[in-house]
Amino acid sequence: IGGILMSLFVSGAYPEFAYWTMSGEGIFMLMLGGMSAFLGPLVGTALLLFLNDVVTRFTEYYGLTLGVVILLFALVFRRGVTDFVLEAVQRLGPGKRT
């Protein structure tokens, strides 16, 4: 699905769009951002693009490093970054501070 959407976006079809990574990027964005918040996919997209830029700038092993970073984010933030932030705000909200 990711390759089909990308071919419509760039007005052409290329063999690179058939790889699993095109669909995988969308899944990674959802996993990073979280699915239960409206802005979750947007936050996940921004986070993945930021991580992509940082990893390609500072390391030669792009794929391995980005994979490990995404894995760590998935293990630490089980339901996504936005869900983690929303839960933290609810726990520390007014009248609930300990």
GITA-V960145 format. One record per backbone hydrogen bond with DSSP energy under -0.5 kcal/mol. NH is the residue of the N-H (numbers start at 0). CO is the residue of the C=O. E is the energy in kcal/mol with one decimal. If there is no record, write none. Layout:
nh->(NH NH)
co->(CO CO)
e->(E E)
This chain:
nh->(4 5 6 7 8 9 10 11 16 17 18 21 22 23 24 25 26 27 28 29 30 31 32 33 39 42 43 44 45 46 47 48 49 50 51 52 53 54 55 56 57 58 61 64 65 66 67 68 69 70 71 72 73 74 75 76 77 79 80 81 83 84 85 86 87 88 89 90 91 92 95)
co->(0 1 2 3 4 5 6 6 13 14 15 18 18 19 20 21 22 23 24 25 26 27 28 29 36 38 39 40 41 42 43 44 45 46 47 48 49 50 51 52 53 54 59 60 61 62 63 64 65 66 67 68 69 70 71 72 75 76 31 32 79 80 81 82 83 84 85 86 87 89 92)
e->(-2.4 -2.2 -2.2 -1.7 -1.8 -2.3 -0.6 -1.7 -1.8 -1.8 -1.1 -1.2 -0.6 -2.4 -2.0 -0.7 -1.5 -2.9 -2.3 -2.0 -2.6 -2.6 -2.3 -2.6 -1.1 -2.6 -2.7 -2.2 -2.3 -2.6 -2.6 -2.4 -2.3 -2.8 -2.5 -2.2 -2.5 -2.8 -2.2 -1.5 -1.9 -1.6 -1.3 -2.2 -2.6 -2.1 -2.2 -2.4 -2.5 -2.3 -2.4 -2.3 -2.4 -1.9 -2.4 -2.8 -0.9 -1.3 -3.1 -1.9 -1.8 -2.4 -2.7 -2.4 -2.1 -2.4 -2.2 -2.3 -2.1 -0.7 -1.8)
